[in-house]
Amino acid sequence: MDVYGTGTPVRVFDQAYIDGHFVSLHGSQVIDLVNPTDNEVIGKVTMADDIDTQNAIAAAKQAFITFSQSSKAHRMDYLQRRCAVLITKSESDIDKFQSSPADRLNTH
């Protein structure tokens, strides 16, 4: 979490998952992530640019060479494991945002 002058903690999203790793984005445009229920800024998102897009496309093309030759069972297992990791992480993040600000600061 980070704070942007308002005292309100916000999440910073400045990486993308490219070629099996989270990498810092080359793009410089940052937009607000807004809670639609109260219009409060809850995050800052760095937008990918052309270089980031080309890097992602190149990584996907390279991965496709071997991934497309793997068995259906292997691909399903891999995708299910990745999905489980992302769901667990998302649930943890949701729990943090649904707690009250006082609860978020409580470290017991």
C-alpha positions as CSV (number, residue, x, y, z in Angstrom):
1,M,0.0,0.0,0.0
2,D,1.0,3.6,-0.6
3,V,-0.3,7.0,0.4
4,Y,-0.9,9.8,-2.1
5,G,-1.1,13.0,-0.1
6,T,-4.7,12.4,1.1
7,G,-3.8,10.0,3.9
8,T,-5.9,7.4,2.2
9,P,-4.0,4.2,1.6
10,V,-4.1,3.1,-2.1
11,R,-2.7,0.1,-4.0
12,V,-0.2,0.7,-6.7
13,F,-0.4,-1.5,-9.7
14,D,2.8,-0.9,-11.7
15,Q,3.7,-4.4,-13.0
16,A,2.5,-6.8,-15.6
17,Y,2.9,-10.6,-15.8
18,I,5.0,-11.2,-18.9
19,D,7.1,-14.3,-19.7
20,G,6.4,-15.9,-16.4
21,H,7.4,-13.0,-14.2
22,F,6.0,-9.8,-12.8
23,V,7.9,-7.0,-14.5
24,S,7.9,-3.2,-14.1
25,L,6.1,-1.5,-16.9
26,H,7.8,0.8,-19.4
27,G,4.6,3.0,-19.7
28,S,4.4,6.3,-17.8
29,Q,0.7,7.0,-17.9
30,V,-0.9,6.4,-14.5
31,I,-4.6,6.4,-14.0
32,D,-6.8,6.3,-10.8
33,L,-8.5,3.1,-9.8
34,V,-11.9,4.3,-8.4
35,N,-14.3,2.5,-6.1
36,P,-17.6,2.8,-8.0
37,T,-19.7,2.9,-4.8
38,D,-18.2,6.1,-3.4
39,N,-15.8,7.4,-6.1
40,E,-12.9,7.1,-3.7
41,V,-9.5,6.5,-5.3
42,I,-8.4,3.1,-4.1
43,G,-5.4,2.6,-6.4
44,K,-3.1,3.9,-9.1
45,V,-2.6,1.9,-12.3
46,T,0.4,2.3,-14.6
47,M,-0.8,1.7,-18.2
48,A,1.3,-0.5,-20.5
49,D,2.7,1.2,-23.5
50,D,3.7,0.0,-27.0
51,I,7.0,-1.5,-25.7
52,D,5.2,-3.4,-22.9
53,T,2.7,-4.7,-25.4
54,Q,5.4,-5.9,-27.9
55,N,7.2,-7.6,-25.0
56,A,4.1,-9.4,-24.0
57,I,3.3,-10.5,-27.6
58,A,6.8,-11.7,-28.1
59,A,6.7,-13.8,-24.9
60,A,3.3,-15.2,-25.8
61,K,4.5,-16.2,-29.2
62,Q,7.6,-17.9,-27.7
63,A,5.5,-19.7,-25.0
64,F,3.0,-20.9,-27.6
65,I,5.7,-22.9,-29.4
66,T,6.1,-25.4,-26.5
67,F,2.8,-24.9,-24.7
68,S,0.8,-25.8,-27.8
69,Q,2.7,-29.0,-28.2
70,S,2.0,-30.1,-24.6
71,S,-0.8,-32.5,-23.7
72,K,-4.3,-31.3,-22.9
73,A,-3.9,-32.7,-19.4
74,H,-0.7,-30.8,-18.9
75,R,-2.2,-27.5,-20.1
76,M,-5.3,-28.0,-17.9
77,D,-3.2,-28.8,-14.8
78,Y,-1.0,-25.8,-15.4
79,L,-3.9,-23.4,-15.9
80,Q,-5.8,-24.8,-12.9
81,R,-2.7,-24.3,-10.6
82,R,-2.2,-20.7,-11.9
83,C,-5.9,-20.0,-11.4
84,A,-5.8,-21.3,-7.8
85,V,-2.9,-19.1,-7.0
86,L,-4.6,-16.0,-8.4
87,I,-7.9,-16.8,-6.6
88,T,-6.1,-17.1,-3.3
89,K,-4.3,-13.8,-3.9
90,S,-7.5,-12.1,-5.0
91,E,-9.4,-13.3,-1.9
92,S,-6.7,-12.0,0.3
93,D,-6.8,-8.6,-1.4
94,I,-10.6,-8.5,-1.2
95,D,-10.5,-9.3,2.5
96,K,-8.1,-6.4,3.0
97,F,-10.3,-3.9,1.2
98,Q,-13.5,-5.1,2.9
99,S,-12.1,-4.6,6.4
100,S,-12.5,-1.3,8.1
101,P,-9.6,1.2,8.0
102,A,-9.0,0.5,11.7
103,D,-8.9,-3.3,11.1
104,R,-6.3,-2.7,8.3
105,L,-4.0,-1.0,10.7
106,N,-4.4,-3.6,13.4
107,T,-1.4,-5.9,13.5
108,H,-2.3,-8.5,16.2
